[in-house]
Amino acid sequence: MNTFLPNDVIYQINYWSKASQPMSRLALEALAKDAEQNNQKHDITGVLLFGAGMFFQCLEGPSDKVIHLFNKIKQDPRHYDITLVSQECHSERFFSQWSMGFTRLPNPSESEQFKQIESWRSQTLLAAPIEVRRLLLSYATPTEGVLASCIH
Ligand SMILES: Cc1cc2nc3c(=O)[nH]c(=O)nc-3n(C[C@H](O)[C@H](O)[C@H](O)COP(=O)(O)O)c2cc1C
């Protein structure tokens, strides 16, 4: 997208990717902490999920800032096969309380939600916005504040 949206529009993108190497607890903590600090400075909120070697991230905020950050994230060697699942405009944020909430998902065999993410691997852009929204909202409420420290 070359034309940026007005600043009061919340631009949201959701993508998944594969981790380049096994991610230790420490590496995940460092990633989540840096992301949280940077995002706070740039008015970006969202959530980062990690499970079975895959990331799923929602980034939301002013379109110019979200696009700039996503371009940086795409070049990060810690992951590859970055696949945009959806891009949407909203009047409000899903994750207004989180500069970057983070959680590590349970083993895929224990998590129906994670299986859903797996199934999006084969889908193209905008093929799964309803499932994405359902998943995101399940993290956005009602446990705000808990998710951010959920690294186990
Ligand atoms: C899966 C994943 C998610 C990331 N999410 C964010 C994020 O939300 N915010 C952020 O600032 N950096 C995030 N990063 C790190 C960025 O890729 C980049 O390293 C960081 O923005 C520092 O950029 P700089 O060197 O230009 O300061 C993420 C990296 C990965 C691998």
The ligand as an ORCA input file, in Angstrom:
! r2SCAN-3c Opt
* xyz 0 1
  C       8.248    -12.637     14.957
  C       8.823    -11.270     15.208
  C       7.999    -10.257     15.689
  C       8.514     -8.987     15.924
  N       7.686     -8.007     16.395
  C       8.183     -6.785     16.616
  C       7.335     -5.748     17.081
  O       6.147     -5.920     17.322
  N       7.909     -4.527     17.292
  C       9.224     -4.276     17.077
  O       9.667     -3.152     17.279
  N      10.044     -5.252     16.642
  C       9.548     -6.485     16.399
  N      10.393     -7.466     15.962
  C      11.826     -7.140     15.793
  C      12.084     -6.393     14.500
  O      12.214     -7.316     13.442
  C      13.390     -5.553     14.613
  O      14.439     -6.375     15.025
  C      13.211     -4.438     15.629
  O      12.108     -3.628     15.265
  C      14.473     -3.554     15.780
  O      14.681     -2.857     14.608
  P      15.871     -1.782     14.500
  O      17.115     -2.575     14.463
  O      15.622     -1.054     13.209
  O      15.767     -0.913     15.700
  C       9.893     -8.738     15.703
  C      10.702     -9.766     15.221
  C      10.187    -11.020     14.982
  C      11.090    -12.104     14.483
*
